[in-house]
Amino acid sequence: MRANYKIQRLFVEAMPKQGAEFSLSKEQTHYLLHVLRLQQGQDILLFDGKGGEWRAHCLEAGKKSLRLRLKEQTRRQDKAKIRLVYCFAPLKGARLDYMVQKAVEMGVNFLQPVLTQHTQIYKLNSGRLKANIMEAAEQCGQLSLASLAEPLSLAALLQGWQQQWGREARLIFADEAQITPAGAKFTAAEKDRTATGEKAATAHNPLPVLLQLKAAGDRQKRAEAAPEKRQEAAAQKLFTPAAGAKEAASPAADREEADMRQEADIMPTIGLLIGPEGGFSAAERRLLYAQDFITAIPLGPRILRADTAAIAALALIQTTLGDW
C-alpha cells in the first residue's frame, strides 16, 4: 500500500475485468477530471470492497469524459485481525463527520449509532455519513467499506450485543467518570463486575486494562487449541510412514489445513462505546457495569471531547489488540 501512497484511490461499485476498457459514472468522471485533475497517461487505484485494489490507466481524458483500462491488481483483499465495532452517540454537524472519518481511518469495520439520555441529535443523514465512510476509505487505503447501522438505544445495544456478535465479543466502555476517586460513583463490588476490577477502573492509564484483556484472549486461544493439537499429534504418529516408504498424504496435515481455514474465518470482535458530550447518566453507567461482556477503561486525567476520545481509544485498541 505504501508503495502507491501518492496515487489517488477511488471506490467503485463493481470492478471491471482485467484488461477491460471502461468509463465511470458522471459524478466520478467529474471528480477525477476537475477535482483530482487526472490526465491522460496517469494511473489511479480502484477498489470495490471485495476484490482487492487494482491499478487503472487513463487512456483518454476530455472535458467531460474519460476512458480507463484496468491493468493489474496491486493488493489482494486482506482480512482484518479483529472486527472493530464503533458504537457512538451522534454529535452535531461537522464534528460527527470528522468523527466518522477518523473512525474509518483507524480501521473500524462497523459503525453503530447509539441513542442515550444525553445524545445531542436523534436523526442522522445516513447518505452523508456513508459518503464520509467512502471518502475516508479512499484516503487511508482501506480495501473495504465500513458498514453503517441504524441507530439503537443503549438498552437495545446491550441486550442484543452477544446475539449479534457472539458470546466472546467484548465491548470496551470508555468511562469518562473513571478519573474520579475510588467509590465516588460505584461501590467496589459493582466495579468488580467489570473484566478488570476496581484498581484498573480508577487508574488514569488504560493500557493495563487492555493488556489484561489481550492476555485473557491469548490464554483462551491456547486452551481451545490444546485438545486439537493433541489429536493432531496422535494422528500424525498413527499415519507416519515407515522408513523408506513413500510418504502418503497425512490426515493430520489435512486437518491442520482445514483448521487453519476455519480459524481464518473466525474473527474476534471488539467493540468500543463512546458516550455523548454530556456523558452517560448514572442509570446508564449502572446498566453498563452490570454487563459481563463490558470492559471499562479510562482515557487519562483530562476531560476529552467525544471525537477526541474516539480517536484516542481506537488508537489504544489497535495498538494492543488490533493490527498496529
C-alpha positions in Angstrom: 0.0 0.0 0.0 2.7 2.5 1.0 4.5 1.9 -2.4 1.5 3.5 -4.1 0.5 6.1 -1.5 0.9 9.0 -3.9 -1.6 7.5 -6.4 -5.2 8.7 -5.9 -7.8 6.0 -4.9 -11.4 5.7 -5.9 -14.2 3.3 -4.7 -16.2 1.7 -7.5 -19.4 -0.4 -7.1 -18.2 -3.2 -9.4 -14.6 -3.9 -10.6 -14.2 -4.4 -14.4 -12.3 -7.4 -15.7 -8.5 -7.1 -16.0 -7.6 -5.6 -19.4 -11.1 -4.2 -19.9 -11.6 -0.6 -21.1 -14.3 1.3 -19.3 -15.8 4.6 -18.2 -17.1 5.7 -14.8 -20.3 7.4 -13.6 -20.9 11.1 -14.5 -20.2 12.1 -10.9 -17.0 10.1 -10.6 -15.8 11.3 -14.0 -16.3 14.9 -12.9 -14.5 14.2 -9.7 -11.5 12.7 -11.4 -11.2 15.3 -14.1 -12.0 18.5 -12.2 -11.1 17.7 -8.6 -8.2 15.3 -8.8 -7.1 16.7 -12.2 -6.5 13.2 -13.7 -4.7 13.4 -17.0 -4.2 11.1 -19.9 -1.3 8.7 -19.2 -1.8 8.8 -15.4 -2.8 5.9 -13.2 -5.4 5.6 -10.5 -6.2 2.9 -7.9 -9.6 1.4 -7.7 -11.3 -0.8 -5.1 -14.8 -2.2 -4.7 -14.6 -3.6 -1.1 -14.5 -7.2 -2.3 -11.8 -7.8 -4.9 -8.8 -6.0 -3.5 -7.1 -3.0 -5.1 -6.4 -2.5 -8.9 -4.4 -0.1 -10.9 -6.2 1.6 -13.8 -4.6 3.6 -16.6 -6.2 6.7 -18.1 -6.3 6.2 -21.9 -8.3 9.4 -22.7 -9.2 12.4 -20.7 -11.6 15.0 -22.2 -13.5 17.9 -20.7 -16.5 15.7 -19.7 -15.4 12.1 -20.4 -12.5 9.7 -19.7 -11.6 6.2 -20.7 -9.7 3.8 -18.4 -8.1 0.4 -18.8 -7.8 -2.0 -15.8 -4.2 -3.1 -15.6 -3.1 -5.2 -12.7 -4.0 -6.0 -9.1 -1.9 -4.1 -6.6 -3.3 -5.7 -3.4 -5.4 -8.7 -2.6 -8.4 -8.3 -0.4 -7.0 -8.5 3.1 -8.7 -9.8 6.3 -8.7 -7.7 9.4 -7.1 -9.0 12.5 -10.2 -8.1 14.5 -13.7 -6.9 13.8 -13.8 -3.4 15.3 -17.3 -2.2 16.1 -17.5 1.5 17.0 -20.6 2.4 19.0 -21.1 6.2 19.4 -23.6 8.8 20.5 -24.1 11.1 17.4 -22.7 14.6 17.6 -23.8 17.7 15.8 -22.8 18.8 12.3 -19.2 18.8 11.2 -17.9 17.1 14.4 -19.9 14.0 13.5 -18.5 14.0 10.0 -15.0 14.3 11.5 -15.5 11.5 14.0 -16.9 9.1 11.4 -14.0 9.8 9.0 -11.4 9.3 11.7 -13.0 6.1 12.9 -12.8 4.6 9.4 -9.1 5.8 9.1 -8.5 3.9 12.4 -9.7 0.7 11.0 -13.4 0.5 12.2 -15.4 -2.2 10.3 -18.9 -1.4 11.7 -20.4 1.9 12.9 -23.3 1.7 15.3 -25.0 5.0 16.4 -26.3 4.8 19.9 -29.1 6.9 21.4 -28.5 7.8 25.1 -30.1 10.1 27.6 -27.7 13.0 26.7 -27.5 12.4 23.0 -27.5 15.7 21.1 -29.2 14.6 17.9 -31.6 11.7 17.1 -31.9 12.0 13.3 -28.9 11.1 11.1 -28.2 11.8 7.5 -27.2 8.3 6.5 -26.3 9.3 3.0 -23.9 11.9 4.2 -22.3 9.5 6.7 -21.9 6.9 4.0 -20.1 9.4 1.8 -17.8 10.2 4.7 -17.1 6.5 5.1 -16.3 6.1 1.4 -14.0 9.2 1.3 -12.1 8.1 4.4 -11.6 4.6 3.0 -10.3 6.1 -0.3 -7.9 8.4 1.6 -6.5 5.9 4.1 -6.0 2.8 1.9 -8.8 0.6 3.3 -9.9 -2.1 1.0 -13.4 -2.5 2.3 -16.1 0.0 3.4 -17.3 0.1 7.0 -21.0 -0.7 7.5 -23.3 1.8 9.0 -26.2 0.5 11.1 -29.5 2.1 12.1 -29.4 3.9 15.5 -30.2 1.9 18.6 -31.0 2.8 22.1 -28.3 1.9 24.6 -30.5 -0.7 26.2 -31.2 -2.3 22.8 -27.4 -2.3 22.0 -26.6 -4.1 25.2 -29.5 -6.5 25.0 -28.6 -7.7 21.5 -24.8 -7.4 21.7 -23.9 -11.1 22.2 -26.6 -12.3 19.9 -25.3 -10.2 17.1 -21.5 -10.5 17.7 -21.1 -13.7 19.7 -20.6 -14.6 23.4 -16.9 -13.9 23.2 -17.3 -10.4 21.8 -16.1 -7.7 24.2 -17.5 -4.1 24.4 -14.9 -1.6 25.7 -16.6 1.2 27.5 -14.7 4.5 27.7 -15.9 5.7 31.1 -15.3 9.4 31.5 -16.1 9.2 35.2 -13.2 6.8 36.0 -11.0 9.8 36.7 -12.9 10.4 39.9 -11.7 8.9 43.3 -12.5 5.3 44.0 -16.0 4.8 45.3 -17.3 8.2 44.2 -19.8 6.7 41.8 -19.9 3.0 42.4 -19.0 0.5 45.1 -16.1 -1.8 44.8 -18.5 -4.7 44.3 -20.0 -3.0 41.3 -16.7 -2.3 39.8 -15.6 -5.9 40.3 -18.3 -6.9 37.8 -16.1 -5.4 35.0 -13.3 -7.5 33.5 -10.6 -5.7 35.3 -11.8 -4.8 38.8 -11.7 -1.7 41.0 -8.0 -0.9 40.7 -7.9 -0.6 36.9 -11.3 1.2 37.0 -9.8 4.1 39.0 -6.5 4.5 37.2 -5.8 7.1 34.5 -3.8 4.7 32.3 -5.9 2.4 30.1 -3.1 0.2 28.8 -3.0 -2.2 31.8 -6.7 -2.9 31.2 -6.3 -3.6 27.5 -3.2 -5.7 28.0 -5.0 -7.8 30.6 -7.8 -8.2 28.1 -5.3 -9.3 25.4 -3.6 -11.8 27.8 -7.0 -13.3 28.7 -7.8 -13.7 25.0 -4.5 -15.3 24.3 -4.9 -17.8 27.1 -8.4 -18.7 25.8 -7.0 -19.3 22.3 -4.2 -21.6 23.7 -6.7 -23.5 25.8 -9.0 -24.1 22.9 -6.2 -25.1 20.6 -4.6 -27.6 23.1 -7.0 -30.6 22.6 -6.9 -30.2 18.8 -3.1 -30.2 18.9 -3.0 -33.4 20.9 -5.4 -35.1 18.4 -3.2 -33.9 15.5 -0.1 -35.3 17.2 -1.8 -38.7 17.7 -3.0 -38.7 14.1 0.5 -37.8 12.8 2.1 -40.6 14.8 -0.5 -43.1 13.6 -0.1 -42.2 9.9 3.6 -41.6 9.8 5.1 -43.9 7.0 7.8 -46.4 7.8 11.4 -45.6 6.9 11.9 -45.9 3.2 8.2 -46.0 2.4 6.6 -43.5 0.1 5.2 -40.6 2.1 1.4 -40.5 1.8 -1.0 -37.7 2.4 -1.3 -37.0 6.1 -4.8 -36.8 7.6 -3.3 -34.7 10.4 -1.9 -32.3 7.8 -5.3 -32.2 6.1 -6.9 -31.5 9.4 -4.4 -28.8 10.2 -5.1 -27.1 6.9 -8.8 -27.3 7.4 -8.4 -25.9 10.9 -6.3 -23.1 9.6 -9.0 -22.3 7.1 -11.7 -22.4 9.8 -9.6 -20.2 12.1 -9.2 -17.7 9.3 -12.9 -17.4 9.1 -13.2 -16.7 12.8 -12.6 -13.0 13.5 -12.6 -11.8 17.1 -15.0 -8.9 17.7 -14.0 -5.9 19.8 -16.4 -3.0 20.3 -15.8 0.5 21.5 -18.5 2.6 23.2 -18.1 6.3 23.4 -20.8 8.4 25.0 -22.2 11.8 24.3 -20.8 15.2 25.2 -22.8 15.2 28.4 -21.6 11.8 29.3 -23.7 8.8 30.4 -26.3 9.2 33.0 -25.9 7.4 36.4 -28.6 4.9 35.4 -26.8 4.2 32.1 -23.5 3.7 33.8 -25.1 1.2 36.2 -26.6 -0.6 33.3 -23.2 -0.8 31.5 -21.4 -2.0 34.6 -23.9 -4.7 35.1 -23.0 -6.5 31.8 -20.4 -9.2 31.9 -19.1 -8.5 28.4 -18.2 -4.9 29.2 -14.6 -3.9 29.9 -14.3 -0.3 31.2 -11.2 1.8 30.5 -10.2 5.3 31.5 -8.7 7.8 29.0 -6.3 9.8 31.1 -6.7 12.6 33.6 -8.0 15.2 31.2 -11.6 15.7 30.0 -11.8 14.8 26.3 -14.4 15.7 23.8 -16.3 12.8 22.3 -14.5 12.9 18.9 -11.1 13.2 20.6 -11.9 10.3 23.0 -12.9 8.1 20.0 -9.5 8.6 18.2 -7.6 8.1 21.5 -9.4 4.9 22.4 -9.3 3.4 18.8 -5.5 4.0 18.7 -5.1 2.2 22.0 -7.2 -0.7 20.9 -5.4 -1.1 17.6 -2.1 -0.9 19.4 -2.9 -3.6 21.9 -5.5 -5.8 20.2 -5.5 -4.8 16.5 -3.2 -4.5 13.5 -0.7 -1.9 14.6 
